[in-house]
Amino acid sequence: MAPDLHGRHVLVTGGASGIGRAVVLRLARAGADVAFTHLTHDPAPVVDAVHRLGRRAAAVQLDARHSWDVDTAVRQAADALGGRVDVLVNNVGGLVERRSLVDTDDTLWHRVLDLNLSSVFYATRATLRLMPDGGRVVTVGAQAAISGGGTGSVPYVTAKAALEGFTRALARELGPRRITVNAVAPGFVTSTPFHATHTPEPAQRAAVAGTALGRAGQPDDVAEAVAYLASDAAAFVTGAVLDVNGGAGFR
């Protein structure tokens, strides 16, 4: 059964490109009205695409590393959707750059954790104030949380591993409100800035060869998993981390 999100108001952080864009469009195709945040990418093409699907769309500029900005952006997004958010998709994140741990200064450490971990805390906290009972929180993590990632990615892997604990703890806390809290953990996914700028071609080929399915993931693969977790079909799923890695690793 295809996910049905008619009548749902969704907020996606980092929704103007890559996985976030695919999530925005997939949830709109499922019937949701969608607001999304953006920072450096032009949001207009995504807004137009959602409108062509017959759904409402709103774009809010946001640097998700700052709590005060997140609070304001979440309120603006909710107002654009009628005052509430039924589904939050935490998608903002990224490796930033590769450095060995001994060469990682305090600035880079906090920059990576703020982008990948604190941003999720800020967005989730702000959204829960506007989310009715029975809502959904879905966070985009990474296979690196269990594989250890590549050389030079300790801050990134640390943050992504912490998101899994965050997901489980919050699922416990929000259970009485019937709000489910889950995560997806993508493996190697093409067309993301991280893989385009930080993963050499030999490493990309090795990542594909290491999958059971023999191919790289696409943003749409991740978006399908998010749509499932955001829907009523996953009403009894909470505290889970759904691997979307083509069989590159198993828990």
Buried (B, 14 or more C-beta within 10 A) or exposed (E): EEBBBEEBBBBBBBBBBBBBBBBBBBBBBBBBBBBBBBBEBEBEEBBEBBEEBEBBBBBBEBBBBBBEBBBBBBBBBBBBBEEBBBBBBBBBBBBBBBBEEEEBEEEBBEBBBBBBBBBBBBBBEBBBEBBEEEBBBBBBBBBBBBBEBBEBBBBBBBBBBBBBEBBBEBBEEBEEEEBBBBBBBBBBBBBBEBBEEBBEEEBBEEBBEBBEEEEBBBBEBBBBBBBBBBBEBBEEBBBBBBBBBBEBBEE
